[in-house]
Amino acid sequence: MNGNKSKKTINEGQTLLTVFKEGYAPDGVWLGGTKYQFINIEKDLDFEGCTFDVATCAKLKGGLHLVKVPGGNILVVIYDEEKEQDRGNSKIAALTFSKELAESGQ
């Protein structure tokens, strides 16, 4: 490389769709100007009788969960460890809210 930085256009919505379609995000997931490293995706995760696809992404001292709910919506739940939020509790909150959305037909 010659040391020059290149600009790349990021389409946040398209990146989220790619995560669920392809099962990965080679350039990470960008939301609100913050880059998150794609960690994994759990397909057909059962949560209290509802099934979701759930992706987990991380950044320094935080991360996010992406939950694909019936109807094609994607719920984004961001957690920040500096605000005493953690990955496990945020995932449970994401799945609980996703279940409510699924049951309400949203």
N, C-alpha and C positions, 0 to 999 in steps of 0.2 A: 504494500500500500504506500501511497505517497504522503500520507499524513493529513490529507484533506478530508474534512467531514462532509458527508453527503446528506442531503435532506431527503426524508422519506415521508410521504403523505400517509397519515394514519386515519383509517376509517374505523372508529370505535365500534359501531354497530356491526359492520362486516366482520370485524375480528371476533366479536362474540358469537356470531353465527358460525364462523369457521371452527371455533373451539368445539361446538357441538356436532358439526357436520364431519369434521376431520379427526376430532379427538385429540388435537394438540394445537399449540400456538407457537411456532418456531421463533417468532420475533417478540414473544411476550404479549401481554394484554395491556393496552393503554386505556386508562379512563381518567378523564379530567386532568390530563397532562402528567399523570403518574404512571410509571411502568411497573407492572407486576409480572413476576416470573410464573409461567404456567407450571403447575406441579403435577396434577393428575385429573382424570375425569372418571367418575363412577357412573356407569350406564345402568339404568333400571334399578336404582337404589330404592328399596322399599322403606317407607317411613309411615308407620301407623296406618297401613292399608293403602297408601298412595305410592305411586311409583314416579320417580323423578330422575333426570340426568343431572349430576352435580359436578361442577368443575371447581377446583381449588387453585388459587394463585397466591403468591407471596411477594412481599417486599420487606425491606429492613424494618423490623418491629411492627409488622402488620400484614395485612393481606385482604383477600376477598373470596367470597363464594359466589358462584353463578349457578342458579337453579333454573332449569327449563321446566316450566309448568305446562299442563295441558292447555291447548289453544295457541301455543307458540310463543307465549310471553317468556321473558328471561328476567328473573329477579336477581338483582345485584346487592349483595350485603358486604359492606366494607367494615373491617375491624382494625383498631389501632391499639397496640399493646401499651403505648405510652398513656392511654386513657383507661388503662386497666380492663381492656376488652381482650378476649382471647379467641383463638381459632375454634376450639371445641364449642364454647357457648354460642358463638356467632353462627356456627353451622346448625346447631339445634334451633336457634331463632329463625334462621333462613328456612329450614325445613318446616317448622311449625307454621310460619306465615304462608309458605307455598302450599301447605295442606289446606289452609283456610281459603286461599285463592282457588285451588282445585275444587273444593267442595262448594264454593259459591258460583262456580261456572265461569270464573274470570280467566 
